[in-house]
Amino acid sequence: MTIREILNTTKHRPWKIPTDNWKFYQEWNNAIFLHYQADLTELEKFVPKELEIDLFDGSPWISVVPFTMEKIRLKNLPSFSPISDFDEINIRTYVKSNNKTGVYFLSIEGGKNLSCKIAKGISELPYRFSEIKRMDKKYQSQNLEFNDKLYIEFTIGKELTQKTELDKWLTERYALFQDTDKSINEFEIHHPEWPMNEISLRKLDLNYPRFKKLINEHPSKIHYSKGVKVLAWGKVKNKKNGYNNV
């Protein structure tokens, strides 16, 4: 799919695509989605008060998403695979702000140290380096500093031709909100609708001590996707003082 085709594929979006020029291209490939219904009181400890936690049928959700980041680049520049291609794990929840529904990252791990430093420096997102090894139908990560670990063995099933409302609520998100000391940064993104497959977990060993009351080895819902091509716009910095989260 070409850039023009991506920009013209918009019927699935909840609001119009931004009118200014996109800034970054990237691919999120071979993604595993582990979704968890969460306790709102516990989740509120990790989400800044400026953001409203989004709910589905009265419940918040958290997702652990291991995938492979590829071909990330600035507009009009080529990608450089030693930096632009790396395995990543994000732990995210779902929020609302400025009349948009989006995601908020509790954690982002990358499998290349230099890539993490560059991504964190440019985006101010909470990237950190972890030892990540991806094999056929296996995904493994370890971070000794935080005592985090993840090991998955899986089998990919048939394509999902009919998605539920919850399936789309968990995956079709076109804004990202992230806090810094002084601001809530907002990012617009765009991609075609996620293609989805069923997935069976042969083994799941997950331990994130900081989030032990939120995620465990028994996800409420799971998905697999071969991936999407993504366009992203530059960050908009909103000062925390007087920030509007409606």
LINNOR-V894344 format. One record per backbone hydrogen bond with DSSP energy under -1.0 kcal/mol. CO is the residue of the C=O (numbers start at 1). NH is the residue of the N-H. If there is no record, write none. Layout:
BEGIN
co & nh
CO & NH
CO & NH
END
This chain:
BEGIN
co & nh
2 & 6
3 & 7
4 & 8
6 & 9
8 & 10
10 & 13
23 & 75
24 & 232
25 & 73
26 & 230
27 & 70
28 & 228
29 & 68
31 & 225
33 & 223
34 & 64
35 & 220
35 & 221
36 & 62
39 & 43
40 & 44
42 & 45
43 & 46
48 & 51
52 & 96
56 & 59
59 & 56
60 & 38
62 & 36
63 & 92
64 & 34
65 & 90
66 & 32
67 & 88
68 & 29
69 & 86
70 & 27
73 & 25
74 & 77
80 & 83
80 & 84
81 & 85
86 & 69
87 & 111
88 & 67
89 & 109
90 & 65
91 & 106
91 & 107
92 & 63
93 & 104
94 & 54
95 & 102
96 & 52
97 & 100
100 & 97
102 & 95
103 & 177
104 & 93
107 & 91
108 & 128
109 & 89
110 & 130
112 & 116
113 & 117
114 & 118
115 & 119
116 & 120
117 & 121
118 & 122
119 & 123
120 & 124
125 & 127
126 & 108
128 & 110
131 & 142
133 & 140
135 & 138
137 & 154
138 & 135
139 & 152
140 & 133
141 & 150
142 & 131
143 & 147
143 & 148
148 & 143
149 & 207
150 & 141
151 & 205
152 & 139
153 & 202
153 & 203
155 & 200
158 & 198
164 & 168
165 & 169
166 & 170
168 & 172
171 & 173
174 & 189
175 & 103
176 & 187
178 & 185
182 & 240
183 & 180
184 & 238
185 & 178
186 & 236
187 & 176
188 & 233
190 & 231
196 & 160
197 & 224
198 & 157
200 & 155
203 & 153
205 & 151
207 & 149
208 & 211
209 & 212
211 & 214
211 & 215
221 & 35
223 & 33
224 & 197
225 & 31
226 & 30
228 & 28
230 & 26
231 & 190
232 & 23
232 & 24
236 & 186
238 & 184
240 & 243
END
